[in-house]
Amino acid sequence: MSEVKKKIWPGGFEAVASGKKKFEFRLADFDVKEGDTLVLEEWDPATKQYTGRKIEKKVGYVQKFGLDDYGQRRELEEKGFYIIQLE
């Protein structure tokens, strides 16, 4: 199991910290797997500095997909994505 550190902007940080947001949507430019620890470090885009606040979360599930995995590249590029949290 690994520790993966990633930047997160203040709004996203607050949503994770409050427990409201229970997912991350990220570019798959790093390795992550179930059981890893995701360390989210708050980044202030205005100052271009870390704030010093961090949250550690255990990774429960990971699904990686490409834009055309389901034959919908054009539609995804045109309409975007939803990430839906199930409760």
N, CA, C and O of each residue as an XYZ file, in Angstrom:
348
protein
N       0.839     -1.188      0.000
C       0.000      0.000      0.000
C       0.879      1.244      0.000
O       1.899      1.306      0.686
N       0.466      2.217     -0.774
C       1.250      3.439     -0.955
C       0.505      4.658     -0.433
O      -0.702      4.624     -0.195
N       1.254      5.721     -0.266
C       0.697      7.025      0.050
C       0.845      7.883     -1.194
O       1.939      8.013     -1.743
N      -0.266      8.471     -1.637
C      -0.286      9.295     -2.842
C      -0.688     10.710     -2.431
O      -1.747     10.915     -1.838
N       0.166     11.685     -2.749
C      -0.120     13.079     -2.403
C      -0.590     13.829     -3.640
O       0.022     13.741     -4.705
N      -1.695     14.574     -3.485
C      -2.242     15.360     -4.587
C      -2.727     16.712     -4.060
O      -3.155     16.835     -2.912
N      -2.649     17.720     -4.929
C      -3.182     19.046     -4.621
C      -4.706     19.002     -4.686
O      -5.289     18.226     -5.443
N      -5.331     19.842     -3.885
C      -6.777     20.028     -3.979
C      -7.084     21.493     -3.660
O      -6.564     22.043     -2.689
N      -7.908     22.103     -4.458
C      -8.259     23.509     -4.258
C      -9.169     23.663     -3.033
O      -9.794     22.690     -2.609
N      -9.253     24.873     -2.458
C      -9.984     25.088     -1.211
C     -11.434     24.600     -1.202
O     -11.866     24.001     -0.217
N     -12.189     24.838     -2.263
C     -13.585     24.392     -2.283
C     -13.710     22.882     -2.189
O     -14.547     22.364     -1.450
N     -12.881     22.186     -2.934
C     -12.872     20.724     -2.873
C     -12.400     20.217     -1.529
O     -12.927     19.237     -1.004
N     -11.396     20.893     -0.969
C     -10.885     20.506      0.344
C     -11.990     20.599      1.392
O     -12.186     19.673      2.179
N     -12.708     21.716      1.399
C     -13.794     21.911      2.372
C     -14.876     20.846      2.223
O     -15.391     20.335      3.217
N     -15.220     20.511      0.974
C     -16.266     19.507      0.740
C     -15.825     18.130      1.247
O     -16.638     17.389      1.800
N     -14.552     17.782      1.064
C     -14.043     16.510      1.586
C     -13.974     16.558      3.106
O     -14.386     15.614      3.779
N     -13.451     17.662      3.651
C     -13.305     17.803      5.101
C     -14.647     17.707      5.831
O     -14.724     17.146      6.925
N     -15.698     18.252      5.225
C     -17.022     18.224      5.855
C     -17.694     16.866      5.728
O     -18.683     16.599      6.410
N     -17.168     16.008      4.866
C     -17.771     14.698      4.647
C     -18.788     14.683      3.523
O     -19.313     13.622      3.184
N     -19.081     15.845      2.934
C     -20.066     15.914      1.857
C     -19.563     15.241      0.583
O     -20.317     14.539     -0.089
N     -18.292     15.454      0.251
C     -17.715     14.898     -0.972
C     -16.942     13.636     -0.628
O     -16.021     13.665      0.189
N     -17.323     12.519     -1.260
C     -16.715     11.228     -0.970
C     -16.157     10.588     -2.227
O     -16.209      9.368     -2.382
N     -15.623     11.403     -3.120
C     -15.062     10.909     -4.377
C     -13.994     11.882     -4.846
O     -13.932     13.017     -4.371
N     -13.167     11.452     -5.761
C     -12.223     12.327     -6.452
C     -12.284     11.982     -7.928
O     -12.373     10.806     -8.281
N     -12.238     12.960     -8.776
C     -12.185     12.794    -10.226
C     -10.854     13.377    -10.645
O     -10.651     14.589    -10.567
N      -9.947     12.529    -11.087
C      -8.574     12.948    -11.338
C      -8.070     12.444    -12.675
O      -8.486     11.390    -13.156
N      -7.173     13.207    -13.266
C      -6.422     12.758    -14.420
C      -5.595     11.559    -13.969
O      -4.959     11.607    -12.916
N      -5.600     10.497    -14.748
C      -4.907      9.254    -14.367
C      -3.431      9.331    -14.747
O      -2.937      8.512    -15.522
N      -2.736     10.318    -14.197
C      -1.312     10.502    -14.486
C      -0.428     10.014    -13.340
O       0.736     10.401    -13.233
N      -0.993      9.161    -12.486
C      -0.261      8.594    -11.350
C      -0.841      7.220    -11.055
O      -1.931      6.882    -11.515
N      -0.104      6.435    -10.286
C      -0.581      5.104     -9.907
C      -1.311      5.186     -8.578
O      -0.831      5.812     -7.633
N      -2.471      4.553     -8.512
C      -3.240      4.462     -7.273
C      -4.042      3.170     -7.310
O      -4.501      2.743     -8.370
N      -4.207      2.553     -6.152
C      -4.975      1.318     -6.093
C      -5.734      1.248     -4.771
O      -5.462      2.006     -3.840
N      -6.679      0.333     -4.712
C      -7.457      0.140     -3.493
C      -6.520     -0.159     -2.335
O      -5.576     -0.937     -2.467
N      -6.794      0.467     -1.206
C      -5.979      0.283     -0.015
C      -4.918      1.352      0.168
O      -4.394      1.510      1.271
N      -4.584      2.098     -0.895
C      -3.622      3.190     -0.780
C      -4.221      4.310      0.074
O      -5.430      4.357      0.298
N      -3.367      5.197      0.537
C      -3.807      6.390      1.252
C      -3.642      7.585      0.331
O      -2.550      7.844     -0.174
N      -4.730      8.312      0.115
C      -4.706      9.524     -0.689
C      -4.583     10.702      0.274
O      -5.456     10.929      1.112
N      -3.489     11.444      0.140
C      -3.255     12.624      0.972
C      -3.589     13.837      0.122
O      -2.889     14.141     -0.845
N      -4.657     14.527      0.485
C      -5.095     15.712     -0.241
C      -4.558     16.935      0.478
O      -4.909     17.198      1.628
N      -3.693     17.689     -0.218
C      -3.054     18.857      0.358
C      -3.681     20.118     -0.257
O      -3.633     20.324     -1.470
N      -4.262     20.943      0.597
C      -4.953     22.135      0.105
C      -3.971     23.090     -0.578
O      -2.919     23.428     -0.036
N      -4.350     23.510     -1.784
C      -3.544     24.400     -2.616
C      -4.362     25.642     -2.911
O      -5.501     25.543     -3.367
N      -3.794     26.802     -2.656
C      -4.478     28.063     -2.936
C      -4.039     28.552     -4.311
O      -2.892     28.969     -4.471
N      -4.927     28.512     -5.312
C      -4.533     28.935     -6.655
C      -4.223     30.430     -6.755
O      -3.506     30.852     -7.663
N      -4.749     31.223     -5.843
C      -4.484     32.669     -5.875
C      -3.039     32.973     -5.465
O      -2.379     33.815     -6.072
N      -2.561     32.282     -4.436
C      -1.197     32.521     -3.954
C      -0.189     31.541     -4.545
O       1.023     31.726     -4.435
N      -0.724     30.489     -5.177
C       0.113     29.416     -5.742
C       1.008     28.793     -4.671
O       2.199     28.551     -4.868
N       0.356     28.543     -3.511
C       1.062     27.925     -2.390
C       0.140     26.958     -1.665
O      -1.083     27.090     -1.695
N       0.762     25.978     -1.010
C      -0.001     25.097     -0.137
C      -0.391     25.867      1.119
O       0.357     26.724      1.589
N      -1.573     25.553      1.660
C      -2.034     26.242      2.868
C      -1.525     25.566      4.141
O      -1.539     26.168      5.215
N      -1.078     24.322      4.019
C      -0.637     23.559      5.193
C      -1.699     22.589      5.686
O      -1.421     21.742      6.535
N      -2.928     22.708      5.155
C      -3.987     21.772      5.568
C      -3.934     20.521      4.700
O      -3.727     20.594      3.489
N      -4.127     19.367      5.347
C      -4.100     18.073      4.655
C      -5.217     17.189      5.176
O      -5.653     17.311      6.321
N      -5.666     16.304      4.315
C      -6.639     15.275      4.690
C      -6.100     13.954      4.150
O      -5.645     13.887      3.007
N      -6.149     12.915      4.960
C      -5.758     11.586      4.507
C      -7.007     10.718      4.417
O      -7.796     10.649      5.359
N      -7.178     10.054      3.270
C      -8.323      9.178      3.041
C      -7.835      7.858      2.462
O      -6.953      7.834      1.604
N      -8.407      6.776      2.931
C      -8.091      5.465      2.374
C      -8.853      5.295      1.065
O     -10.034      5.633      0.977
N      -8.173      4.769      0.050
C      -8.795      4.538     -1.254
C      -9.584      3.232     -1.184
O      -9.030      2.172     -0.892
N     -10.888      3.328     -1.457
C     -11.748      2.155     -1.391
C     -12.005      1.515     -2.745
O     -12.183      0.299     -2.827
N     -12.028      2.305     -3.799
C     -12.345      1.785     -5.128
C     -11.745      2.722     -6.162
O     -11.770      3.942     -5.995
N     -11.207      2.148     -7.232
C     -10.635      2.932     -8.320
C     -11.139      2.365     -9.633
O     -11.107      1.151     -9.836
N     -11.599      3.214    -10.517
C     -11.956      2.802    -11.876
C     -11.316      3.791    -12.837
O     -11.568      4.994    -12.770
N     -10.505      3.282    -13.711
C      -9.860      4.113    -14.719
C     -10.552      3.853    -16.052
O     -10.871      2.710    -16.382
N     -10.781      4.914    -16.813
C     -11.364      4.727    -18.137
C     -10.842      5.786    -19.086
O     -10.424      6.866    -18.669
N     -10.871      5.467    -20.351
C     -10.482      6.397    -21.404
C     -11.711      7.045    -22.011
O     -12.831      6.572    -21.820
N     -11.502      8.112    -22.734
C     -12.633      8.843    -23.325
C     -13.453      7.994    -24.278
O     -14.655      8.221    -24.416
N     -12.846      7.036    -24.929
C     -13.591      6.251    -25.913
C     -13.822      4.797    -25.486
O     -14.150      3.954    -26.321
N     -13.656      4.500    -24.199
C     -13.865      3.129    -23.719
C     -15.276      2.626    -23.988
O     -15.479      1.424    -24.163
N     -16.235      3.510    -24.022
C     -17.628      3.126    -24.241
C     -18.147      3.649    -25.578
O     -19.356      3.703    -25.802
N     -17.235      4.029    -26.458
C     -17.626      4.505    -27.785
C     -18.311      5.856    -27.779
O     -19.121      6.144    -28.660
N     -17.996      6.694    -26.790
C     -18.688      7.978    -26.653
C     -17.753      9.175    -26.624
O     -18.109     10.211    -26.062
N     -16.606      9.068    -27.195
C     -15.624     10.158    -27.117
C     -16.217     11.501    -27.553
O     -16.087     12.496    -26.840
N     -16.857     11.531    -28.700
C     -17.400     12.794    -29.215
C     -18.419     13.401    -28.250
O     -18.390     14.605    -27.992
N     -19.310     12.576    -27.721
C     -20.332     13.066    -26.801
C     -19.710     13.559    -25.490
O     -20.138     14.572    -24.937
N     -18.702     12.838    -25.000
C     -18.044     13.258    -23.762
C     -17.302     14.574    -23.944
O     -17.333     15.432    -23.062
N     -16.645     14.738    -25.068
C     -15.948     15.995    -25.334
C     -16.932     17.152    -25.480
O     -16.634     18.280    -25.084
N     -18.090     16.875    -26.041
C     -19.100     17.912    -26.253
C     -19.866     18.256    -24.976
O     -20.089     19.430    -24.678
N     -20.268     17.231    -24.225
C     -21.177     17.439    -23.082
C     -20.514     17.382    -21.717
O     -21.093     17.853    -20.738
N     -19.313     16.819    -21.624
C     -18.635     16.723    -20.337
C     -19.013     15.469    -19.579
O     -19.578     14.527    -20.136
N     -18.691     15.478    -18.298
C     -18.884     14.323    -17.418
C     -19.750     14.686    -16.229
O     -19.831     15.853    -15.845
N     -20.385     13.710    -15.659
C     -20.933     13.789    -14.311
C     -20.168     12.769    -13.483
O     -19.818     11.700    -13.983
N     -19.913     13.081    -12.254
C     -19.466     12.117    -11.265
C     -20.598     12.084    -10.256
O     -20.932     13.115     -9.672
N     -21.186     10.935    -10.043
C     -22.362     10.833     -9.190
C     -22.003     10.033     -7.942
O     -21.537      8.897     -8.025
N     -22.225     10.638     -6.808
C     -21.965      9.965     -5.538
C     -23.239      9.239     -5.125
O     -24.321      9.825     -5.136
N     -23.116      7.990     -4.767
C     -24.257      7.192     -4.326
C     -24.226      7.054     -2.809
O     -23.175      6.782     -2.230
N     -25.358      7.238     -2.176
C     -25.424      7.124     -0.717
C     -26.483      6.147     -0.306
O     -26.684      5.920      0.887
